[in-house]
Amino acid sequence: MADVRSPAAGAAEDWLAAMDAVADEDGYLERLGARHWAFFAETGPRLLVTFERAEDLRARDDRMPAAWALCKARGWSLLTLIAEGETFWRDRAVWGYLDRLVDDAFFEDFDQVLFYGAGPAGYAAAAYVVAAPGARALLVAPRATLDPDLARWDSRHRKARKLDFTSRYGFAPDMTEGAEKVWLLHDPLNAADAAHAALFRRPWITRLNARRTGETTERALQATGLLDPLLDEAMAGTLSALSWARHWRARRSYPAYLKQILAEAAQAGRPALEAGICRSVTQRMKAPRFAKRLADLTGTPPV
């Protein structure tokens, strides 16, 4: 196993210890250049490939990739590419690592491979799925590119716009061509995400809508308990527009979504719709804010 700690890093990289311990058993933790690492744990014949920011991983109590618990429970192997900062995983060291995996026929050792990522990590999942022909990919609000010639309208990642998105593994939509199945889930009401999704228009991509999740689509999936079931179905290849529609009924109990539709009704000046929303919510769950608003609208005391 490669030494993942530079001599100067010392205790600053103690956050790697938990992954290092797991890697010692059956896998590896490898430094990729100055700002990236690859963590691999072989625990089963199916492989989940994810992309994470180092700062998010450090903030987690167990200092392990977010998908680690799911993979242990399912008996899946896990490969996580970790980035220090918003790199979009655009680094020659990362390209070289993926090239080595291809040369070693690494992905061919698994019965099924699923790439997953959200936002910038969704870009990486789409861009690098090409390294594993026949793999599947679940992309949540992915960026297609930050090349100014194609995506100057996206101002969310100003520093990252200086990165090279035109050379190897560059334009993510094109890199999905060899995948068996790709699902793209986003909020079509979010203008920037919808514009990126439009660049992913390919016949092999299934588009799934999560309206009114804005910039927090992945967080909504986590909060409603939907992310793990979606990964299960994507790994099995059974995820569909119909199954997603059934899953997304969970939004009816998701506070952020309910507050959003109530605010939209109020802004539109539709008190009858506001009252209908409040009745639906208060009949199904304890929601003092909605009960109070219903009382204000109807002139009756809250129950």
N, C-alpha and C positions, 0 to 999 in steps of 0.2 A: 504494500500500500504506500502511495506517495506521501511524503511529509507535507502536510497541509499548512504548516505554520512557518512563516518566515522568521529568521533569527531576531529581527527587530520587533516583531509583533508581540511576542511574549504573552502576558496575561490578557492582553487586549483581545486575543482570539480564544479565550476559554469557552466562549459560547459554542465552539465547535466540538467540545468534549463529548457531548451526548451522541452526536452523529458518529464521531470517531469510534466510540465504544460499540455501537451497532455495526459499523463497517468492519470492525475487527473480526466479527463473528462470520459474516458471509456477505461481503461486499467491499466497498471502498469509499473513501472520501478524498477527492483529488482537487488540488488547486489548479485553476485554469487561468493563467496570467495573473494580473494584479487585482482584478475585481470580481472574479467568478470562482465558483466551486462546483463540483459534481458529486452528489451523494447517491450511492447506489446500494440497495439492500435486496438481495435475491431471496425471496420467500415464497415464490410460487410461479406457475407457468404463464400467468398473465402479468403484463407490465403496464403500470401507470406512469406516464412521464409528465412531470409538473415543473413549474417555473415560479420561483419565489424571490422576494427581496430579502436581503440579509437582515435589515432592520425589523421586518415583520417577524422573522424567525427568532431573533434575539428577544423580542417582546413576549414570546410565548413561554409559559412556565417550563415546559419540558425541553425547550430548545430543539425541537424536532420539526421537520416539515409538516405542514398542515394536513397532508394526506396520509401521514404515517399511521395514525390510528385506524383509518379506514382500510388501508392496505393490510395491516396486521389482522384485522377482523375478517377480511375477505380471503386472506392467503394470497394476496397479489404482491408481486415485486414492485419496487418503487425506484424510479430515477428522478431526482430533483436537481435542476440547474439553478444555482443560487447566485444572485447578483448583488453587489454592493452599490446601492444607488440606482437611479433610473437609467440603466444602460440599454434597455430593450434587448439585452443579450446580443448586442451588435459588437462582437469582439472576435478578432482573428483566432484567439485561443479557444473560444467556444466553437468556431467553425472547424478548427483543427481537431478538436475533441470529437465532434460529430463525424468528421471524416474518418477518424480511427474506428469509431463504432461501425460505420458502414464497411470499412475494409475488413474488419474482424467478423462481419456478419452477426453482430451482436443481437440485433432485433429479431433475426431469424430463429433464435433460440427460444422464442416465446410463442405460445399458441395464439395470443392476441395482444396487441399493443394499442393503448389509448393515450393520446396527448390531450392535456387539459390546461387551460389558462384563461385568465380574465383581464381585460384592459390591455396594458402593455404585455403582460404574460400571455394574453390571448394572441397577440401578435407573434410572440415567440413560438407558441404551440403550433400556430398555422405555418410559420416560416420553416420550422424544423421537422414537421411531420413528413416532409419529402425524403428525409433520411431513412424512413421506415415504410417502404411501399406496402400497401395493403393495410396500413394502420388506420385507426379511426381517430377522430378529433372532436372534442366538445369545446367550443369557443364561446366565451361570454363577453359581449361587448368588445370584440377584438379591434385593434387598430390594424389597418391594412398596410400602412406605410406612414412615415413622417416626411417623406421626400417633398420639399417645398413646391415642386412642380405639380404634384398631385394632391397634396393635403395642406396647402398653405392656410386653409380655413380653420384648421384645428390648432387652437392657441393654448391647449392644456399642457403641452410638454415642450416649452420653449427651449430649454437647454438641450433636450434630446433631439431637437430638430437639426442640430449640427452633426449628428451621427450619419454614417454612410448607410443609406437605405437603397442604394442602387447596384451594389456589387453582389457578392455571394449571399444566397438565402435572403435576398432583399425584399422583393414585392410579395407579401404574404399570400394574397389570393392565388397567385400562380403556383406557389409551393404546395398547395393542397391537391394538386392534380392527381398525384399518385395514391391518394388516400382512398380507402374503401368507402367510408362514410364520414361526412362532416356535418355537424350540427352547429348552427350559429344562433345564439340566443342574445337578444338585445331589446332595448326599449326603442321602438320606432318613433316615439315622440321626442326623444333626445336627438337634436339635430346633428350633433357631431358624430354620435354613434351610428345614426342612420346613414350618414354620408359614408362612413367607413364600410358599413354593411353593404351598401350599394356597390362598392368596389369588389365585394366578394361574390357577386352574382355569377355562379357557376352551376351547371346542371346537377352536379353531385353534392351540392350543399343544401341542407334542409334548414330553413329559417324558422325560428321560434320567437314569438313576440312576448315580452314581459313589460307591458305598458305601465307607465307611471313609476318606474323604478329609477329613472334618471341616471345619475352617476353612481348609483349604489346597487346595481343589478346583482352582482355577486353577493353582496351583503344581504339582499332580500332573499336570495336562495338559501343562504346559511340560516337566516333568522326564521324562515318558514320550514326548515328541516328538509328542503328539497334537493340540496346539492348532492348528498350521498345517493339518494335514489336515482337521480339523473346520471351520475357516474356509473351506477350499477347498470342502468339500461343502455347507456352508451357503450360500456364494455361488452355487454351482451349483444349489441347491435339492434336492440328492440325499441329504442327511443324513436318516437314519431310525433307528428303534429297532434294526433289524437291523444296520445299518452301525456304529452306536455299540457294540453288543454285540461285534462283531468287533474294533473298535478297542480296547475296554476290556480285551481279553485281555492287553494290554501291562502291566496291573497285576501280572501274574505275575512280572515282572522288576523291579518297582518296590520298592526297599528299604523305604520307609516303610509301604507297604501290607503287605508280608510281615511286618515287625516287628509291625504291628498285629494281624494275624490270629494270629500266634504268641502274643502277649500275651493275647489273648482266650481262646485254648485253655488257656493256663496258668491264667488266672483262673478258668476254668470247671472246673478240676481234671480235664482230659481228656488224660492223658499220651499215649495212643495217637494222638489227633489231632495233638498236638504233634509226635510222631515222624513221622507221615505228612507233615506240612507240611515238616519239616526234610529228609526224604528227597527230596521233590519239588524243593525249592529247591537242595539240594546236587547233585542229578543234572543240573540245568540250568545252574548258574552257580557261580562261586567265592564261597562265603559262609562264612567261618571261624566266625562267630557261630552259624550254624545247624548247622554240622558239630560244634561243641563241644556244643551243646545236645543234638543227636542222640546223641552219645557219652555224655553224662550220663544220658540217658533209657534207653539200651540197655545201658550198661555195657561198651561196646566203644570202643577208641581211635579218634579221628577219623582219617580217611584224608587 
